[in-house]
Amino acid sequence: MNRGFSLIEVVVALLVFQVGVLGTMTLTVSALETLRVAEEVERAVTAIRLVADSLGSGRISGSGNTVIGPVTVRWRPAAATAAAVDAEALVSGRIRAKMRIPIEAFGVPTQ
C-alpha cells in the first residue's frame, strides 16, 4: 500500500495553488489602481464644485485656473453657449473630471 503523494502530484498541486495566488494578486493590484483613480476623480469633482460655488458667488469670474490641494481646476466660458462655463480638473497632469456648469446654477437669469 502506498503512503503519501508522488512528486508529480505535489508539483501539480503547487502549480494549481500558484495560479490561484497569482490570479488573486493580479486582482488585488487591479482593485488598488481602480481605487486610486476613483479617489482622484472624487477629488477632481469636489474641486470643480468648489470653483462652481465661487463662480456662483461672484468671487471669481471669466476664465482662469486655480490649484486646490493636488487638483488643478481650469475654467472658461463655454464656446457653444454663453449660458455656461466649462471646467476641467487635472490630478497628476491627467484630466479626471470635466463639467459644463449652466449659468442658471449660479442664480444668474439668462435672456
KACORZI-V881881 format. One line per field, one symbol per residue. ss: DSSP state (2 for helix, 1 for strand, 0 for the rest). psi: psi as a letter, one per 30 degrees, with the letter a starting at -180 (. if undefined). burial: I if it has 16 or more other ideal C-beta (glycine too) atoms within 10 Angstrom, else O. Layout:
ss = ???
psi = ???
burial = ???
//
This chain:
ss = 000000222222222222222222222222222222222222222222222222222000000111110011111110000001111111100111111111222200000
psi = kkkalleeeeeeeeeeeeeeeeeeeeeeeeeeeeeeeeeeeeeeeeeeeeeeeeeefgfllblallkjbgkkkkllkkefkfglkkkkkkkhgkkfkkkjjkffffgkkl.
burial = OOOOOOOOOOOOOOOOOOOOOOOOOOOOOOOOOOOOOOOIOOIIIOIIIOIIOOIIOOOOOOOOOOOOOOIIIIIOOIOOOOOIIIIIIIIOOOOIIOIOIOIOOIOOOOO
//
